[in-house]
Amino acid sequence: MRRVVAHVSGHVQGVGYRWFVSGLARRAGLTGYARNLSDRRVEVALEGEDDAVSAVLAALDGQDAPGAVTSVDSRDEPVRGGSGFTTE
């Protein structure tokens, strides 16, 4: 199990980015959230099987991502457990 929190920069608010991430995470069986931050970034928390977390993390700035991602800064955190994936 793995938990990653990522901060995504660029033009990622108001373009469906959180919903894009939510769909990826749910299909991968991950828990966590995607939420807008006041500084125009999106914060994403992903938790679940290592391979699934890595795959979704890699897709955060992939060519299918809506908007224009300029950077993804991520860090591993202790696994917390939880259920579902939310968009805030």
C-alpha positions as CSV (number, residue, x, y, z in Angstrom):
1,M,0.0,0.0,0.0
2,R,1.1,3.5,-0.8
3,R,-0.2,7.1,-0.2
4,V,1.0,10.0,-2.3
5,V,0.0,13.7,-2.1
6,A,0.7,15.7,-5.2
7,H,0.4,19.4,-6.0
8,V,-0.4,20.0,-9.6
9,S,0.4,23.5,-11.1
10,G,-0.6,25.1,-14.4
11,H,-4.0,25.8,-15.9
12,V,-5.8,23.1,-13.9
13,Q,-8.8,24.8,-12.3
14,G,-12.1,25.3,-14.2
15,V,-11.1,22.7,-16.9
16,G,-12.5,19.4,-15.4
17,Y,-9.1,18.4,-14.0
18,R,-10.5,17.2,-10.7
19,W,-13.1,15.1,-12.4
20,F,-10.5,13.6,-14.7
21,V,-8.3,12.6,-11.7
22,S,-11.4,11.2,-9.9
23,G,-12.3,9.0,-12.8
24,L,-8.7,7.6,-13.0
25,A,-8.5,7.0,-9.3
26,R,-11.9,5.3,-9.0
27,R,-11.2,3.0,-12.0
28,A,-7.8,2.1,-10.3
29,G,-9.6,1.3,-7.0
30,L,-7.8,4.1,-5.1
31,T,-9.1,6.3,-2.3
32,G,-8.3,9.9,-1.7
33,Y,-9.3,13.3,-3.0
34,A,-8.7,16.0,-5.6
35,R,-9.3,19.6,-4.5
36,N,-8.7,23.1,-5.7
37,L,-6.3,25.2,-3.7
38,S,-6.5,29.0,-3.3
39,D,-3.2,29.4,-5.2
40,R,-4.8,27.9,-8.4
41,R,-3.1,24.5,-7.9
42,V,-4.9,21.2,-7.4
43,E,-4.0,19.0,-4.5
44,V,-4.4,15.2,-5.2
45,A,-4.2,12.5,-2.6
46,L,-3.9,8.9,-3.9
47,E,-3.9,5.8,-1.7
48,G,-4.0,2.1,-2.6
49,E,-1.9,-0.5,-4.3
50,D,1.6,0.7,-5.2
51,D,1.2,0.0,-9.0
52,A,-2.2,1.7,-9.2
53,V,-0.9,4.8,-7.3
54,S,2.1,5.0,-9.6
55,A,0.0,4.7,-12.7
56,V,-2.4,7.5,-11.7
57,L,0.4,9.6,-10.5
58,A,2.1,9.3,-13.9
59,A,-1.1,10.3,-15.7
60,L,-1.5,13.5,-13.7
61,D,0.5,15.4,-16.4
62,G,-0.1,13.0,-19.2
63,Q,-1.4,14.1,-22.7
64,D,-5.0,13.2,-21.8
65,A,-5.1,15.5,-18.8
66,P,-7.3,18.5,-19.3
67,G,-5.9,22.0,-19.1
68,A,-2.2,22.6,-19.1
69,V,-0.1,21.0,-16.4
70,T,3.3,22.7,-15.8
71,S,4.5,20.7,-12.9
72,V,3.5,17.9,-10.4
73,D,5.3,17.9,-7.1
74,S,4.6,14.8,-5.0
75,R,5.5,13.3,-1.7
76,D,4.9,10.0,-0.1
77,E,3.0,10.0,3.2
78,P,2.0,7.3,5.7
79,V,-1.0,5.2,4.6
80,R,-4.1,6.4,6.4
81,G,-6.8,4.1,5.2
82,G,-10.2,5.4,4.1
83,S,-12.9,4.8,1.6
84,G,-13.9,6.4,-1.7
85,F,-12.5,9.2,-3.7
86,T,-13.8,12.7,-3.4
87,T,-13.6,15.9,-5.3
88,E,-13.7,19.0,-3.1
